[in-house]
Structure formats: structure tokens, C-alpha cells
Amino acid sequence: MRSCDPLPDKPSGESRVKSAAASASGRTLKLPENTVQGCRDRATADLLEAVTAMTADQRRSLARSAESWTVRANLLGRLNKSFEKRDALDRAHKKYEIDHVRL
């Protein structure tokens, strides 16, 4: 059974090394629980597991966990949209400066 806590487990030393290497190369590797799709996948898995749970308490716990993962996915989705809008504004501002500001 999965934990209801949608926070990722502590990464192993190997995972930290991979993340650091990825950051150094300019690309960021995200853990599945830090992506919208990863959160949705975990919510789906918890709901499927809830169907086969032996006790009502297990079903409730898994349903709460699935709800937490869904809320996290929605939050990450909103954040991603916000970051994309901010990046687009930054690009437009830089283009404007290049096109209109003469030194």
C-alpha cells in the first residue's frame, strides 16, 4: 500500500548523482512524482488498488491518497502554465529590447 503523503521518498545517493549530472548538462530530470503525468499515474494506481483492498479502512486510505495525488497533479499543471507564460513574456521583452532599444 502506498503512503498518502504525495511527497517523494528521499532520493538515494545514486539518484542525487544523476540529478546533479543532469543539472550540470542544462537539462533537468524530474522524478515521476514531480510531474503532472506521474502524479496522475500514482492516483490511478491508488484507485485501482483501492478496488481490491481487503478492508474499508484501506479503501478510504487509498482513496485519500489518490485524491492527494490528483490535487498535486492539478497544482503542478497550474504551475507549469504559469512558468510557460512567464517565459513567453521574458522572450517577448527581450525581443522588444533587441528591436527597439539602441545603445
Residue pairs with C-beta under 8 A, 6 or more apart in sequence:
1 49
1 53
1 58
1 61
1 62
2 42
2 45
2 46
2 49
2 62
2 65
3 65
4 61
4 64
4 65
4 68
5 68
6 33
6 39
6 42
6 65
6 68
6 69
6 71
6 72
7 33
8 31
8 33
8 34
11 19
11 31
15 31
18 29
19 29
22 28
22 29
30 38
31 38
32 38
32 41
32 42
33 39
33 42
33 72
34 76
35 76
36 73
36 76
36 77
36 80
37 73
39 69
39 70
39 72
39 73
39 76
40 69
40 70
40 73
42 66
42 69
43 65
43 66
43 67
43 69
43 70
43 73
44 66
46 62
46 63
46 65
46 66
46 69
47 62
47 63
47 66
49 62
50 58
50 59
50 62
50 63
50 66
53 59
53 62
